[in-house]
Amino acid sequence: MLIYIFAALIGYLLGSINPAFILGKILKGIDIRKHGTKNAGAMNAFKVLGKKAGIITLIYDFGKGVLAMFLAYWLIFGTYNLLTNIIFFIPSYVAGIFAIIGHNWPFYLRFKGGKGAATTSGLILFLMMLLAIKSPSNIWAVFIIFCILELLILIYFKDLTILGLSASPLLLILAVKYSPFAILRNFLIFFILIILIKALLGIRLLKFNKIKTKFWRKILRLAAVIFPILYLFISKAQVLWFTGIVLCIILIPEIIRHVMLQSVFSKFWQRLLFKEKEEKMKISAITLFLISTFLIILIFEKNIAIAAILIMLFGDMMAGIIGKAFGKHIVVKENGKTFEGFLAFFWTGFFLSLVLTYFINLNIYLLLIGTFFAAIAELYLYKVDDNLTIGIISALAMTAFKMFI
């Protein structure tokens, strides 16, 4: 336990060193968090402080997570087989994760730092390099192509958030295909923590920017994970009965909401759970989600149904948080959906369904297809509530392509 605490402390302290803030004070006597995009990160340093300060910030922010991993391993084990063994050493991952935490929440800046995009991207690139070292030689070609693509993405979008979000799924696919279980286990732990950090940071940014969102809805949504979990252990008929009962319970306040529009209960229910636009809708998003879940379980094969529900549940949730908090590049003007939200959906949905492969027999390529079609549906099917369509489309895509894979 002391080793993990030591690694976390190393990572946090290295991560909390923020060149954008420090150089802003030294060069211009300003708090960079009050200028430009108001983010204490590399891209804002380029805009506010100039190229030299931007390059210094980018190099350190990009490498601080990797530096934390190296330092933690070196201080505990020395230099013995550093490059080949660090990928198996869990405290090194802890140090890297806490470098991101230190960057996002530095203690001396009242826990208001950057977004951690450069640090996350640097760690992902480093892990891919380690994976290439531990894998067959042909993965080096994939690694080089990946680096070129990420460089082109950075040049085109000038956004490190997109860089990190686009890199994550590819790293996971390569890890599944080429890595032994010990490496894949560490990668999965790493990505679980990354998802949690991004979600917490996104919620913080939404509150800071005073973007209205009802987090009770998000918490209630997480409770829906009970449906796919139960389906792992009980029969189809039993889980259908359970889902049907929950749906009927939700329909009671739903009916009251429409029949007794001016009642105290109706107003309380609307303010607690529903978006403003849903208050005038005939059916709420929560009810539509439960109807979709029931239909998916009823119609589709067990493994596909479980994966589709998880993709719908977590992908949509992260797309909402990341899209609102970090979204800059709008894809669909009619609904304000962003490319960042799309990547967050794909990344989260694919990752969490990938974890399922330890419990269900489902091909990784089917998961990719199901996640991709669900993410596309979340973007473009805005005229029909996505709580009804996303999961069904994901399940349909996996069912259709199953005969070819």
C-alpha positions as CSV (number, residue, x, y, z in Angstrom):
1,M,0.0,0.0,0.0
2,L,2.9,2.4,0.8
3,I,4.2,1.9,-2.7
4,Y,0.9,3.0,-4.3
5,I,0.7,6.0,-2.0
6,F,4.3,6.9,-2.9
7,A,3.6,6.6,-6.6
8,A,0.5,8.6,-6.3
9,L,2.3,11.4,-4.5
10,I,5.1,11.5,-7.1
11,G,2.5,11.7,-9.9
12,Y,0.4,14.4,-8.2
13,L,3.4,16.6,-7.4
14,L,4.8,16.4,-10.9
15,G,1.4,16.9,-12.5
16,S,0.6,19.9,-10.3
17,I,3.5,21.8,-11.8
18,N,1.7,24.0,-14.4
19,P,4.0,25.8,-16.9
20,A,1.1,27.7,-18.4
21,F,0.2,29.3,-15.1
22,I,3.9,29.8,-14.0
23,L,5.0,31.3,-17.3
24,G,1.9,33.5,-17.4
25,K,3.0,35.0,-14.1
26,I,6.7,35.3,-15.1
27,L,6.3,36.6,-18.6
28,K,3.1,38.8,-18.4
29,G,2.2,38.9,-14.8
30,I,-1.2,37.4,-15.5
31,D,-3.3,34.4,-14.4
32,I,-3.8,32.5,-17.6
33,R,-7.0,31.1,-16.3
34,K,-8.6,34.5,-16.7
35,H,-7.5,34.9,-20.4
36,G,-8.1,33.3,-23.7
37,T,-10.0,30.0,-23.2
38,K,-9.4,30.4,-19.5
39,N,-7.7,27.0,-19.4
40,A,-4.3,26.5,-17.8
41,G,-3.1,24.3,-20.6
42,A,-0.8,24.1,-23.6
43,M,-3.2,25.3,-26.3
44,N,-4.2,28.4,-24.3
45,A,-0.5,29.1,-23.6
46,F,0.1,29.3,-27.3
47,K,-2.8,31.8,-27.7
48,V,-2.1,34.0,-24.7
49,L,1.7,33.7,-24.1
50,G,3.1,33.0,-27.5
51,K,4.9,30.1,-29.3
52,K,7.9,29.7,-27.0
53,A,5.9,29.5,-23.9
54,G,3.4,27.3,-25.7
55,I,6.1,24.8,-26.8
56,I,7.6,24.7,-23.3
57,T,4.1,24.1,-21.8
58,L,3.2,21.5,-24.4
59,I,6.5,19.5,-23.9
60,Y,6.1,19.4,-20.1
61,D,2.4,18.8,-20.0
62,F,2.7,16.1,-22.7
63,G,5.5,14.3,-20.8
64,K,4.7,14.8,-17.2
65,G,2.6,11.6,-16.9
66,V,5.3,9.6,-18.6
67,L,7.9,11.2,-16.4
68,A,5.8,10.2,-13.3
69,M,5.7,6.6,-14.5
70,F,9.4,6.4,-15.0
71,L,10.3,8.1,-11.8
72,A,8.0,5.9,-9.7
73,Y,9.5,2.8,-11.2
74,W,13.1,4.0,-11.0
75,L,12.8,5.1,-7.3
76,I,11.3,1.7,-6.3
77,F,13.2,-0.7,-8.6
78,G,16.1,1.2,-10.1
79,T,16.9,1.0,-13.8
80,Y,16.6,-2.8,-14.1
81,N,14.8,-3.7,-17.4
82,L,13.0,-0.3,-17.2
83,L,11.3,-0.2,-20.6
84,T,10.3,-3.9,-20.7
85,N,9.0,-4.1,-17.1
86,I,7.3,-0.8,-16.5
87,I,4.3,-1.9,-18.5
88,F,3.6,-4.6,-15.9
89,F,4.1,-2.4,-12.8
90,I,0.8,-1.1,-11.6
91,P,2.2,1.7,-9.3
92,S,3.6,3.3,-12.5
93,Y,0.1,3.5,-13.9
94,V,-1.0,5.0,-10.6
95,A,1.7,7.7,-10.9
96,G,0.6,8.5,-14.4
97,I,-3.0,8.8,-13.4
98,F,-2.2,11.1,-10.5
99,A,-0.1,13.3,-12.8
100,I,-3.4,13.9,-14.7
101,I,-5.2,14.5,-11.4
102,G,-2.4,16.9,-10.3
103,H,-2.7,18.8,-13.6
104,N,-6.5,19.1,-13.3
105,W,-6.6,19.9,-9.6
106,P,-3.3,21.5,-8.3
107,F,-3.5,22.2,-4.6
108,Y,-1.8,25.7,-4.9
109,L,-4.3,26.9,-7.5
110,R,-7.3,26.1,-5.3
111,F,-7.7,22.9,-7.3
112,K,-8.5,24.7,-10.5
113,G,-6.0,23.7,-13.1
114,G,-6.1,22.5,-16.8
115,K,-8.0,19.8,-18.5
116,G,-5.3,17.2,-18.7
117,A,-5.6,16.6,-22.4
118,A,-1.9,16.8,-23.2
119,T,-0.9,14.7,-20.2
120,T,-3.5,12.0,-21.2
121,S,-2.4,12.0,-24.8
122,G,1.3,11.7,-23.8
123,L,0.5,8.7,-21.6
124,I,-1.5,7.0,-24.3
125,L,1.2,7.5,-26.9
126,F,3.8,6.2,-24.4
127,L,1.7,3.1,-23.6
128,M,1.3,2.4,-27.3
129,M,5.1,2.5,-27.7
130,L,5.5,0.1,-24.8
131,L,2.8,-2.2,-26.4
132,A,4.8,-2.1,-29.7
133,I,7.9,-3.2,-27.8
134,K,6.1,-6.1,-26.1
135,S,4.3,-7.2,-29.3
136,P,5.1,-8.7,-32.7
137,S,7.2,-6.5,-34.9
138,N,4.4,-5.7,-37.4
139,I,2.7,-3.6,-34.7
140,W,5.4,-1.0,-35.2
141,A,3.9,-0.1,-38.6
142,V,0.5,0.4,-36.9
143,F,2.2,2.5,-34.2
144,I,3.9,4.8,-36.8
145,I,0.7,5.2,-38.8
146,F,-1.1,6.0,-35.6
147,C,1.5,8.7,-34.7
148,I,1.1,10.3,-38.1
149,L,-2.7,10.3,-37.9
150,E,-2.6,11.9,-34.4
151,L,-0.2,14.5,-35.7
152,L,-2.6,15.3,-38.5
153,I,-5.5,15.5,-36.1
154,L,-3.6,17.9,-33.9
155,I,-2.6,20.1,-36.8
156,Y,-6.1,20.2,-38.2
157,F,-8.2,20.6,-35.0
158,K,-5.5,22.3,-32.9
159,D,-7.2,20.5,-30.0
160,L,-5.5,18.1,-27.5
161,T,-8.9,17.0,-26.2
162,I,-9.7,15.4,-29.6
163,L,-6.2,14.0,-29.7
164,G,-6.7,12.0,-26.5
165,L,-10.3,11.0,-27.3
166,S,-9.4,9.7,-30.7
167,A,-6.3,7.8,-29.5
168,S,-8.0,5.9,-26.7
169,P,-10.1,3.3,-28.7
170,L,-7.2,2.4,-30.9
171,L,-4.9,1.7,-28.0
172,L,-7.6,-0.6,-26.5
173,I,-8.1,-2.5,-29.7
174,L,-4.3,-3.1,-30.1
175,A,-4.1,-4.1,-26.4
176,V,-6.8,-6.7,-26.9
177,K,-5.2,-8.0,-30.1
178,Y,-1.6,-8.1,-29.1
179,S,-1.1,-7.9,-25.4
180,P,-0.9,-10.6,-22.7
181,F,-3.5,-10.6,-20.0
182,A,-1.2,-8.8,-17.4
183,I,-0.8,-5.8,-19.8
184,L,-4.5,-5.7,-20.8
185,R,-5.5,-5.8,-17.1
186,N,-3.4,-2.7,-16.4
187,F,-4.7,-0.9,-19.5
188,L,-8.3,-1.6,-18.4
189,I,-7.6,-0.2,-14.9
190,F,-5.9,2.8,-16.5
191,F,-9.0,3.5,-18.7
192,I,-11.5,3.1,-15.9
193,L,-9.7,5.8,-14.0
194,I,-9.4,8.0,-17.1
195,I,-13.2,7.8,-17.6
196,L,-13.8,8.7,-14.0
197,I,-11.4,11.7,-14.2
198,K,-12.9,13.0,-17.4
199,A,-16.4,12.7,-16.0
200,L,-15.5,14.5,-12.8
201,L,-13.7,17.2,-14.7
202,G,-16.6,17.6,-17.1
203,I,-19.1,18.0,-14.2
204,R,-16.8,20.6,-12.7
205,L,-16.5,22.6,-15.9
206,L,-20.3,22.4,-16.4
207,K,-20.8,23.9,-13.0
208,F,-18.1,26.5,-13.4
209,N,-19.5,27.6,-16.8
210,K,-23.0,27.6,-15.2
211,I,-24.3,25.1,-17.8
212,K,-27.6,23.8,-16.5
213,T,-27.9,20.1,-16.2
214,K,-29.7,17.8,-13.8
215,F,-27.2,15.5,-12.2
216,W,-29.9,13.5,-10.5
217,R,-30.8,12.3,-14.0
218,K,-27.2,11.0,-14.5
219,I,-27.2,9.3,-11.1
220,L,-30.6,7.6,-11.8
221,R,-29.3,6.6,-15.2
222,L,-26.4,4.8,-13.6
223,A,-28.8,2.7,-11.6
224,A,-30.0,1.2,-14.9
225,V,-26.8,-0.8,-15.0
226,I,-28.8,-3.3,-12.8
227,F,-30.6,-4.5,-16.0
228,P,-27.6,-5.9,-17.9
229,I,-26.0,-7.1,-14.7
230,L,-29.1,-9.1,-13.7
231,Y,-29.3,-10.5,-17.2
232,L,-25.9,-12.1,-16.6
233,F,-27.3,-14.2,-13.8
234,I,-31.0,-14.7,-14.4
235,S,-33.1,-15.9,-17.3
236,K,-34.6,-13.7,-20.0
237,A,-38.1,-14.2,-18.7
238,Q,-37.1,-13.1,-15.2
239,V,-35.2,-10.0,-16.3
240,L,-38.2,-9.0,-18.6
241,W,-40.5,-9.3,-15.6
242,F,-38.2,-7.1,-13.5
243,T,-37.8,-4.5,-16.3
244,G,-41.5,-4.5,-16.9
245,I,-42.3,-3.9,-13.2
246,V,-39.8,-1.0,-13.0
247,L,-41.4,0.5,-16.2
248,C,-44.9,0.3,-14.7
249,I,-43.6,2.0,-11.5
250,I,-42.2,4.8,-13.6
251,L,-45.4,5.1,-15.6
252,I,-47.4,6.0,-12.4
253,P,-45.8,9.5,-11.9
254,E,-45.6,9.8,-15.7
255,I,-49.4,9.6,-15.9
256,I,-49.8,11.9,-12.9
257,R,-47.5,14.4,-14.5
258,H,-49.9,14.7,-17.5
259,V,-53.3,14.3,-15.7
260,M,-52.5,16.5,-12.8
261,L,-50.4,19.2,-14.4
262,Q,-50.7,21.8,-11.7
263,S,-50.2,19.4,-8.7
264,V,-47.3,19.8,-6.3
265,F,-46.2,16.3,-7.0
266,S,-46.2,16.9,-10.8
267,K,-44.1,20.0,-10.5
268,F,-41.6,18.4,-8.0
269,W,-41.2,15.4,-10.4
270,Q,-40.6,17.6,-13.4
271,R,-38.0,19.8,-11.6
272,L,-36.2,16.8,-10.1
273,L,-35.8,14.6,-13.1
274,F,-36.9,16.1,-16.4
275,K,-35.2,18.5,-18.8
276,E,-37.2,21.7,-19.6
277,K,-38.0,20.4,-23.1
278,E,-39.3,17.2,-21.6
279,E,-41.9,18.9,-19.4
280,K,-44.1,19.4,-22.5
281,M,-43.4,16.0,-24.0
282,K,-45.9,13.2,-23.9
283,I,-43.3,10.7,-22.7
284,S,-40.1,11.4,-20.7
285,A,-36.6,10.3,-21.6
286,I,-36.5,8.0,-18.6
287,T,-39.6,6.1,-19.7
288,L,-38.3,5.9,-23.3
289,F,-35.1,4.5,-22.0
290,L,-36.9,1.7,-20.0
291,I,-39.1,0.9,-23.1
292,S,-36.0,0.6,-25.2
293,T,-34.3,-1.6,-22.6
294,F,-37.4,-3.9,-22.4
295,L,-37.5,-4.2,-26.2
296,I,-33.8,-4.9,-26.5
297,I,-34.0,-7.7,-24.0
298,L,-37.2,-9.1,-25.6
299,I,-36.0,-9.1,-29.2
300,F,-32.2,-9.6,-29.3
301,E,-29.8,-12.3,-28.3
302,K,-28.6,-12.2,-24.7
303,N,-25.0,-11.1,-25.3
304,I,-25.9,-8.5,-27.9
305,A,-28.7,-7.1,-25.6
306,I,-26.3,-6.7,-22.6
307,A,-23.7,-5.0,-24.8
308,A,-26.3,-2.7,-26.4
309,I,-27.8,-1.6,-23.1
310,L,-24.3,-0.7,-21.7
311,I,-23.3,1.2,-24.8
312,M,-26.6,3.1,-24.7
313,L,-26.3,3.8,-21.0
314,F,-22.7,4.9,-20.5
315,G,-22.0,6.2,-24.0
316,D,-24.9,8.6,-24.1
317,M,-24.0,9.8,-20.5
318,M,-20.4,10.6,-21.3
319,A,-21.3,12.1,-24.7
320,G,-23.5,14.6,-22.8
321,I,-20.9,15.5,-20.2
322,I,-17.9,15.7,-22.4
323,G,-19.8,17.3,-25.3
324,K,-21.1,20.1,-23.1
325,A,-18.0,20.6,-21.1
326,F,-15.3,20.2,-23.8
327,G,-17.2,20.4,-27.1
328,K,-15.9,23.0,-29.6
329,H,-16.5,21.4,-33.0
330,I,-20.2,21.2,-33.8
331,V,-21.1,18.4,-36.2
332,V,-24.9,18.8,-36.3
333,K,-26.1,22.4,-35.9
334,E,-29.7,21.5,-35.3
335,N,-29.0,19.8,-32.0
336,G,-25.6,21.2,-31.1
337,K,-23.9,17.8,-31.1
338,T,-20.1,18.0,-31.1
339,F,-17.3,15.9,-32.5
340,E,-15.9,15.7,-28.9
341,G,-19.2,14.2,-27.7
342,F,-19.2,11.7,-30.5
343,L,-15.6,10.5,-29.6
344,A,-16.5,10.4,-25.9
345,F,-19.6,8.2,-26.8
346,F,-17.5,5.9,-29.0
347,W,-14.6,5.6,-26.5
348,T,-16.8,5.0,-23.4
349,G,-19.3,2.7,-25.1
350,F,-16.6,0.5,-26.7
351,F,-14.5,0.4,-23.5
352,L,-17.3,-0.7,-21.2
353,S,-18.6,-3.2,-23.6
354,L,-15.1,-4.5,-24.0
355,V,-14.9,-5.2,-20.3
356,L,-18.0,-7.3,-20.8
357,T,-16.0,-9.8,-23.0
358,Y,-14.6,-11.2,-19.7
359,F,-18.2,-12.2,-18.9
360,I,-19.9,-12.8,-22.2
361,N,-18.8,-14.3,-25.6
362,L,-19.0,-11.4,-28.0
363,N,-16.5,-10.6,-30.8
364,I,-14.5,-7.3,-30.3
365,Y,-15.3,-6.3,-33.9
366,L,-19.0,-6.6,-33.2
367,L,-18.6,-4.3,-30.2
368,L,-16.8,-1.8,-32.4
369,I,-19.7,-1.9,-35.0
370,G,-22.4,-1.7,-32.3
371,T,-20.7,1.3,-30.6
372,F,-20.0,3.1,-33.9
373,F,-23.6,2.8,-35.1
374,A,-24.9,3.9,-31.7
375,A,-22.6,6.9,-31.7
376,I,-23.8,7.9,-35.2
377,A,-27.5,7.5,-34.1
378,E,-26.8,9.8,-31.0
379,L,-25.5,12.4,-33.4
380,Y,-28.1,12.4,-36.2
381,L,-31.3,10.9,-35.0
382,Y,-32.3,14.0,-33.0
383,K,-35.9,14.1,-34.3
384,V,-36.6,10.9,-32.3
385,D,-35.5,10.7,-28.7
386,D,-32.1,9.0,-28.6
387,N,-33.1,7.2,-25.4
388,L,-35.4,5.1,-27.5
389,T,-33.2,4.6,-30.6
390,I,-29.5,4.3,-29.6
391,G,-29.7,0.9,-28.0
392,I,-32.0,-0.6,-30.5
393,I,-29.8,0.6,-33.4
394,S,-26.7,-0.8,-31.7
395,A,-28.3,-4.2,-31.2
396,L,-29.6,-4.2,-34.8
397,A,-26.1,-3.4,-36.2
398,M,-24.4,-6.2,-34.1
399,T,-27.1,-8.7,-35.1
400,A,-26.8,-7.8,-38.8
401,F,-23.0,-8.0,-38.9
402,K,-22.8,-11.1,-36.8
403,M,-23.2,-13.4,-39.7
404,F,-20.2,-11.9,-41.5
405,I,-17.8,-12.0,-38.4
